[in-house]
């Protein structure tokens, strides 16, 4: 199984996996948004999948596609502050 590394951002209350949208389109298809909740966020060409339900779903879907995600904590320099990710747009449904 191939591997791919994804950064994980966190604040004192939550964490998110940053995933390129084109990766989701490749492993899930054009309707990838249906696989996730509005508790995740999006900005530019990335989705920030919340650590609970959406992260688990992402890992499952990646493994089905033959790719094992490796999660690497990202250095934000502000682990005690509220993440700016919380200000990004909620993941919009189709």
Order of alpha helices (4+ residues) and beta strands (2+ residues): beta-beta-alpha-beta-beta-alpha-beta-beta
